[in-house]
């Protein structure tokens, strides 16, 4: 009987753990995250994390009713308008109560589970984003901050406080360039 010395003696299963990524930044209707995360539009917090080919998206999640009903000021894409203009397309209450406290807890809980926080700042009124950045830094999670054109520069940067602690800061980034910068950040820091 012939034996093959190259034969595997045990069937060893290899599990690859993809990095867990949190994408911080303003949430908008037709959000920039859709270009980075496949299947995001109809995924919600209650569905859990969203695996991608090169990473696992941990948040944030928002309500994709396609009407924009949940994308109002101070809503984080998850708190609906009440009253006559309320969205009839999706029952937010089936997932969670939609309060500011619950949204903040969900987001910060997801940040704490991330291996990397990738932040895209395309607006100067991203107050929640700055809290998420600070939370990640306090938990020793690497932070990459990408600025849209015209928001900040190396010379003129009102976000300097967050930037001095971030691992990488990139200026003049268009939405089209985000996939390559996210890929580079994952390679660089994980």
VENVENGI-V308230 format. One record per residue. N is the residue number from 1. RES is the residue in one letter. SS is DSSP state (a for helix, b for strand, c for the rest). PHI is phi in whole degrees, -180 to 180 (999 if undefined). D_LAST is the distance of its C-alpha to the last C-alpha in Angstrom with 1 decimal. Layout:
n | res | ss | phi | d_last
N | RES | SS | PHI | D_LAST
N | RES | SS | PHI | D_LAST
This chain:
n | res | ss | phi | d_last
1 | X | c | 999 | 47.3
2 | X | c | -85 | 44.5
3 | X | c | -118 | 41.1
4 | X | c | -103 | 37.9
5 | X | c | -69 | 36.0
6 | X | c | -90 | 32.8
7 | X | c | -68 | 33.1
8 | X | c | -75 | 30.5
9 | X | c | -87 | 32.1
10 | X | c | -140 | 29.9
11 | X | c | -88 | 28.1
12 | X | c | -98 | 24.5
13 | X | c | -87 | 22.3
14 | X | c | -105 | 18.7
15 | X | c | -107 | 16.5
16 | X | c | -99 | 13.1
17 | X | c | -96 | 11.2
18 | X | c | -75 | 9.5
19 | X | b | -64 | 7.1
20 | X | b | -93 | 9.7
21 | X | b | -119 | 10.4
22 | X | b | -111 | 13.4
23 | X | b | -105 | 15.3
24 | X | b | -85 | 17.6
25 | X | c | 144 | 20.7
26 | X | c | -57 | 24.4
27 | X | c | -98 | 25.3
28 | X | c | -137 | 28.0
29 | X | c | -63 | 30.1
30 | X | c | 56 | 28.5
31 | X | c | -60 | 25.3
32 | X | a | -59 | 22.7
33 | X | a | -63 | 20.2
34 | X | a | -62 | 22.4
35 | X | a | -77 | 21.3
36 | X | c | -112 | 17.7
37 | X | c | -126 | 18.4
38 | X | c | -71 | 21.1
39 | X | c | 84 | 23.6
40 | X | c | -68 | 22.9
41 | X | c | -53 | 26.5
42 | X | c | -112 | 28.0
43 | X | c | -100 | 25.3
44 | X | c | -134 | 25.8
45 | X | a | -53 | 24.6
46 | X | a | -68 | 26.9
47 | X | a | -81 | 25.3
48 | X | c | 85 | 22.0
49 | X | c | -68 | 18.5
50 | X | b | -123 | 18.5
51 | X | b | -64 | 16.6
52 | X | c | -122 | 15.7
53 | X | c | -59 | 15.3
54 | X | c | -113 | 11.6
55 | X | b | -160 | 10.6
56 | X | b | -115 | 12.8
57 | X | b | -83 | 14.5
58 | X | b | -105 | 15.6
59 | X | b | 152 | 17.9
60 | X | c | -84 | 20.1
61 | X | c | -113 | 22.9
62 | X | c | -147 | 26.3
63 | X | c | -88 | 29.6
64 | X | c | -102 | 30.2
65 | X | c | -86 | 34.0
66 | X | c | 69 | 34.3
67 | X | c | -96 | 37.0
68 | X | c | 86 | 34.7
69 | X | c | -63 | 36.5
70 | X | c | -98 | 33.5
71 | X | c | -106 | 32.2
72 | X | c | -110 | 34.5
73 | X | c | -56 | 34.2
74 | X | c | 62 | 32.5
75 | X | c | -108 | 31.7
76 | X | c | 54 | 27.9
77 | X | c | 69 | 28.8
78 | X | c | -137 | 30.0
79 | X | c | -117 | 33.3
80 | X | c | -84 | 36.3
81 | X | c | -71 | 39.5
82 | X | c | -97 | 42.3
83 | X | c | 103 | 45.8
84 | X | c | -66 | 47.4
85 | X | c | -94 | 44.3
86 | X | c | -65 | 42.1
87 | X | c | -72 | 40.1
88 | X | c | -100 | 42.0
89 | X | c | -85 | 39.3
90 | X | c | -154 | 37.0
91 | X | c | -95 | 37.6
92 | X | a | -61 | 34.9
93 | X | a | -68 | 36.6
94 | X | a | -70 | 35.8
95 | X | c | -98 | 32.1
96 | X | c | -165 | 32.4
97 | X | c | -76 | 34.8
98 | X | c | 73 | 33.1
99 | X | c | -82 | 33.6
100 | X | a | -58 | 31.6
101 | X | a | -62 | 30.8
102 | X | a | -67 | 29.5
103 | X | a | -61 | 27.3
104 | X | a | -61 | 25.9
105 | X | a | -64 | 25.3
106 | X | a | -63 | 23.6
107 | X | a | -65 | 21.2
108 | X | a | -68 | 20.4
109 | X | a | -64 | 20.0
110 | X | a | -70 | 17.4
111 | X | a | -58 | 15.6
112 | X | a | -62 | 15.7
113 | X | c | -91 | 14.1
114 | X | c | -82 | 11.1
115 | X | c | -91 | 7.5
116 | X | b | -154 | 7.8
117 | X | b | -107 | 11.3
118 | X | b | -105 | 12.2
119 | X | b | -117 | 15.8
120 | X | b | -117 | 18.6
121 | X | b | -104 | 21.8
122 | X | c | -119 | 24.8
123 | X | c | -155 | 27.4
124 | X | c | -82 | 28.5
125 | X | c | -105 | 29.4
126 | X | c | -98 | 26.0
127 | X | a | -65 | 26.8
128 | X | a | -64 | 24.8
129 | X | a | -60 | 21.7
130 | X | a | -65 | 22.2
131 | X | a | -65 | 22.6
132 | X | a | -62 | 19.3
133 | X | a | -62 | 17.5
134 | X | a | -62 | 19.5
135 | X | a | -64 | 18.7
136 | X | a | -62 | 15.0
137 | X | a | -62 | 15.5
138 | X | a | -65 | 18.0
139 | X | c | -101 | 15.6
140 | X | c | 56 | 13.0
141 | X | c | -95 | 10.5
142 | X | b | -57 | 8.9
143 | X | b | -122 | 11.4
144 | X | b | -118 | 12.0
145 | X | b | -116 | 15.7
146 | X | b | -113 | 17.5
147 | X | b | -104 | 21.3
148 | X | c | -68 | 23.8
149 | X | c | -56 | 26.6
150 | X | c | 85 | 29.2
151 | X | c | -88 | 27.4
152 | X | c | -157 | 26.2
153 | X | c | -144 | 26.1
154 | X | c | -61 | 25.4
155 | X | c | -89 | 29.1
156 | X | c | -122 | 29.8
157 | X | c | -142 | 27.1
158 | X | c | -72 | 28.2
159 | X | c | -97 | 24.6
160 | X | a | -55 | 24.2
161 | X | a | -61 | 23.8
162 | X | a | -68 | 20.5
163 | X | a | -68 | 19.4
164 | X | a | -68 | 20.1
165 | X | a | -98 | 17.5
166 | X | c | -70 | 14.7
167 | X | c | -75 | 12.0
168 | X | b | -152 | 13.1
169 | X | b | -126 | 16.4
170 | X | b | -126 | 17.9
171 | X | c | -111 | 21.6
172 | X | c | 70 | 23.8
173 | X | c | -92 | 21.4
174 | X | c | -86 | 23.4
175 | X | a | -59 | 22.5
176 | X | a | -65 | 22.7
177 | X | a | -87 | 19.9
178 | X | a | -57 | 17.4
179 | X | a | -57 | 16.1
180 | X | a | -71 | 15.3
181 | X | a | -71 | 13.6
182 | X | a | -64 | 11.5
183 | X | a | -61 | 10.5
184 | X | a | -65 | 10.0
185 | X | a | -65 | 7.9
186 | X | a | -63 | 5.4
187 | X | a | -62 | 5.9
188 | X | a | -73 | 6.1
189 | X | a | -114 | 3.8
190 | X | c | -129 | 0.0
